[in-house]
Amino acid sequence: MTSNIITAVGIDVSKGKSMVAIRRPGGEVVQMPFEVKHNTSNLKDFIQLLRQTGGNIRIVMEHTGIYWYPIARTLNDAGFFVSVVNAILIHNFSDNSLRKVKTDKADALKIANYALSFWDELRQYAPEEETRLLLKTQNRLYKRTTDAGVVLRNGLISLLDQTFPDANKMFASSYRNTSGHYKWVDFVKRFWHRDCVAGVSERAFSESYAKWCAKEGYQYSESDVTRIYSAAKQSVAVFPKSDSVRAIIIQSVESLNAVYDSLQVMRDEMDRLASLLPEYSVVMDMYGVGKITGAQLMAEIGDVRRFKNKAALVAFAGVDAPPYQSGSFDAKSRHISKRGSPHLRRTTFLICSAVLQNSNLDNPIYTFMDKKRAEGKHYYVYMVAGAAKLLRIYYARVMEHLNSIDLTVSLSA
């Protein structure tokens, strides 16, 4: 009969270790909170203890950071029911106490009590496919590397303001070569000081610039020569044209280009990983979605089947506006929750920005946002509305595609 006894295990996860509490209905504490380190021997002993405890065991832990992965995977592989719950739900759970206690032991007991209170509503954890996990990890690395690139780029521009002001504006910001380098960045490595241009004749600069374009793989234009030469003549440098200044500029350029080289490799790898997922073709066919934003969308959403409906996916992105009503008051203007993934929210905004720029009247997302814009809505309001619509369309199309694949497999079997 012990197998029918409800046994809730609450785990408060931290880096390298967890605090565990085991409870049963009626306030019974089977095991007072104890520590389990995330190593092979400790986890093996913990699994043995759970099996000795017996009962219908359900293990609950918070979905915070990445520290819960080792213990969740180990317990799932051992055959236990594991549920990973949004940390906000645990935080808002009162545990039937007026006292506000914050310790690892108290949190473990609270999580175990949450498991007992919502026993039938707990959703079992399913380990992510290796491809999805790698894609998500690659996307987060891509974001951090992009941020580092922004810092280095701003630093280089600050240096150029003292040697060749506005050199970063000589070419369109989107102008790149096949290596993913920006033309203006490679340009200032060769022409790092205004005197490198203005210190010679326009014809001499034109010949030098033409050779540089041919070597670096950029298009040569006579109009560029005239424009750049005129700008160099008008600019004022703070630092002199010296070897020390040149060394600083070149070091800055090489550091920035090293980041761009890494980003190019990451973009290729993200697209490769995304192409292995069954929904790849459907997502890439969506209007406004590119190779990078499409891969990021799949990375941050994961397996869409884990969401019970469209609203759940919209809420996960934090672009939903929950109702607010009390008595006779019913709020008409509501803020989005921002309780979901900021990474997914950022990706949807990038896609919606691309949709707005292309202004395709046949695209439902664009017409929806344009309608909101025509009503005088704030930019942020119609962008949020577009993001929510994008996610609803994503859910419908990807679910339809995955269901058709499942049906084909079942019929062939």
Summary of the structure (lengths in Angstrom):
residues: 413
radius of gyration: 28.3
end to end distance: 39.3
largest distance: 95.4
contacts: 1212
relative contact order: 0.07
helix: 60%
strand: 11%
